[in-house]
Amino acid sequence: MSTLAIERPAKNKTAGKSTIAYLGAAVFCLVFERIYSIFGHGAHSDSMSLMFLYPLLGGALPFLLLWLFAPQAGRNRFYRPACNIYNSGIAALTAGSALQGVFEIANTSSPYSIVFAAVGWIMAAAGALIYMAGFIASKLAICHIGNK
């Protein structure tokens, strides 16, 4: 058999596109923070300055790792719902961080900042767990079929 006949697994294009989208979101967060700090009259907020880390480390990094090391990730039947829940969690964390930064710069507070953080972390964890459950179920199904 020649090497041309060997099929290589197709890369998960969705994970690659998600990586690029999250990198764009991280850049947007950096630009947003810089512009907001210009108009904030010298006020500074760590929540706003570090909000780019949610899309960068929570979004781009995991999807880059999926794209590089799990080319069959898109075949998981729970992939799309898990990604939707996970993406919503990262979006809630990023929006909550921006909101917290606005409140800190305005020298006020709101109880909704805690809600954004709690819902964001819960959704991100749920999305990751759903994906892992689907991954484990697909591996068990392959092992079960192979044992027959």
C-alpha positions as CSV (number, residue, x, y, z in Angstrom):
1,M,0.0,0.0,0.0
2,S,1.4,3.4,-0.9
3,T,1.5,6.3,1.4
4,L,-1.0,8.1,-0.8
5,A,-3.7,5.6,0.1
6,I,-3.4,6.2,3.8
7,E,-6.1,8.6,5.0
8,R,-5.1,11.3,7.4
9,P,-7.9,12.4,9.8
10,A,-9.3,15.8,8.7
11,K,-8.6,18.7,10.9
12,N,-11.5,20.0,12.9
13,K,-12.2,23.2,11.0
14,T,-14.7,24.5,13.5
15,A,-12.1,24.5,16.3
16,G,-9.7,26.4,14.0
17,K,-12.3,29.0,13.2
18,S,-13.2,29.3,16.9
19,T,-9.5,29.9,17.7
20,I,-9.4,32.7,15.2
21,A,-12.6,34.2,16.5
22,Y,-11.4,34.1,20.1
23,L,-8.1,35.7,19.1
24,G,-10.1,38.5,17.5
25,A,-12.3,38.8,20.6
26,A,-9.1,39.1,22.8
27,V,-7.8,41.9,20.5
28,F,-11.1,43.6,20.6
29,C,-11.1,43.5,24.5
30,L,-7.6,45.0,24.5
31,V,-8.6,47.8,22.2
32,F,-11.9,48.4,24.1
33,E,-9.9,48.7,27.4
34,R,-7.4,51.1,25.9
35,I,-10.1,53.4,24.5
36,Y,-12.2,53.2,27.7
37,S,-9.2,54.1,29.8
38,I,-8.5,57.1,27.6
39,F,-12.0,58.4,28.4
40,G,-11.9,57.2,32.0
41,H,-10.0,60.3,33.1
42,G,-7.1,58.3,34.5
43,A,-9.2,55.8,36.4
44,H,-7.9,52.2,36.2
45,S,-9.6,48.9,36.7
46,D,-7.9,45.5,36.9
47,S,-11.1,43.8,35.8
48,M,-11.2,45.7,32.6
49,S,-7.4,45.5,32.0
50,L,-7.4,41.7,32.3
51,M,-10.7,40.9,30.6
52,F,-8.9,39.9,27.4
53,L,-7.6,36.8,29.2
54,Y,-11.0,35.1,29.2
55,P,-11.2,34.9,25.4
56,L,-7.5,34.3,25.1
57,L,-6.9,31.6,27.7
58,G,-10.5,30.4,28.0
59,G,-11.4,30.4,24.3
60,A,-8.4,30.5,21.9
61,L,-6.2,28.2,23.9
62,P,-8.6,25.3,24.4
63,F,-9.9,25.4,20.8
64,L,-6.3,25.6,19.5
65,L,-5.4,22.5,21.5
66,L,-8.5,20.7,20.1
67,W,-7.6,21.7,16.6
68,L,-4.0,20.5,17.0
69,F,-4.5,17.4,19.1
70,A,-8.0,16.2,18.6
71,P,-8.7,16.3,14.8
72,Q,-11.8,14.1,15.3
73,A,-13.4,16.3,18.0
74,G,-16.2,17.5,15.6
75,R,-17.4,13.9,15.3
76,N,-18.4,13.9,18.9
77,R,-22.2,14.0,18.9
78,F,-22.2,16.4,21.9
79,Y,-19.6,18.7,20.3
80,R,-21.9,21.4,19.0
81,P,-24.1,21.8,22.2
82,A,-21.1,21.6,24.4
83,C,-19.3,24.3,22.4
84,N,-22.4,26.5,22.5
85,I,-22.7,26.2,26.3
86,Y,-18.9,26.7,26.7
87,N,-18.8,29.7,24.4
88,S,-21.8,31.3,26.2
89,G,-19.9,30.8,29.5
90,I,-16.8,32.6,28.2
91,A,-18.9,35.4,26.8
92,A,-20.6,35.8,30.2
93,L,-17.3,35.9,31.9
94,T,-15.9,38.5,29.5
95,A,-19.0,40.7,29.6
96,G,-19.1,40.4,33.4
97,S,-15.4,41.5,33.6
98,A,-16.2,44.5,31.4
99,L,-19.2,45.4,33.5
100,Q,-17.1,45.1,36.7
101,G,-14.5,47.3,35.2
102,V,-17.1,50.0,34.3
103,F,-18.4,49.9,37.8
104,E,-15.0,50.1,39.4
105,I,-14.1,53.1,37.1
106,A,-17.4,54.8,38.0
107,N,-16.7,54.0,41.7
108,T,-20.0,52.1,42.2
109,S,-21.0,48.5,42.5
110,S,-23.7,46.1,41.4
111,P,-24.8,42.7,42.5
112,Y,-25.0,41.6,38.8
113,S,-21.2,41.2,38.6
114,I,-21.3,38.2,40.8
115,V,-24.2,36.7,38.8
116,F,-22.2,37.1,35.5
117,A,-19.1,35.4,37.1
118,A,-21.1,32.5,38.6
119,V,-23.2,31.8,35.5
120,G,-20.1,32.2,33.3
121,W,-18.0,29.7,35.3
122,I,-21.0,27.2,35.6
123,M,-21.7,27.3,31.9
124,A,-18.0,27.0,30.9
125,A,-17.6,24.0,33.3
126,A,-20.9,22.4,32.0
127,G,-19.8,22.8,28.4
128,A,-16.4,21.2,29.1
129,L,-18.1,18.3,31.1
130,I,-20.6,17.7,28.4
131,Y,-17.9,17.5,25.8
132,M,-15.9,15.1,27.9
133,A,-18.9,12.9,28.5
134,G,-19.5,12.7,24.7
135,F,-15.9,12.0,24.1
136,I,-15.9,9.1,26.7
137,A,-19.2,7.8,25.4
138,S,-17.8,7.7,21.8
139,K,-14.6,5.9,23.0
140,L,-16.7,3.3,24.9
141,A,-18.9,2.8,21.9
142,I,-15.8,2.2,19.7
143,C,-14.4,-0.3,22.3
144,H,-17.7,-2.0,22.6
145,I,-18.0,-2.4,18.8
146,G,-14.4,-3.7,18.6
147,N,-15.0,-6.4,21.2
148,K,-17.9,-8.0,19.3
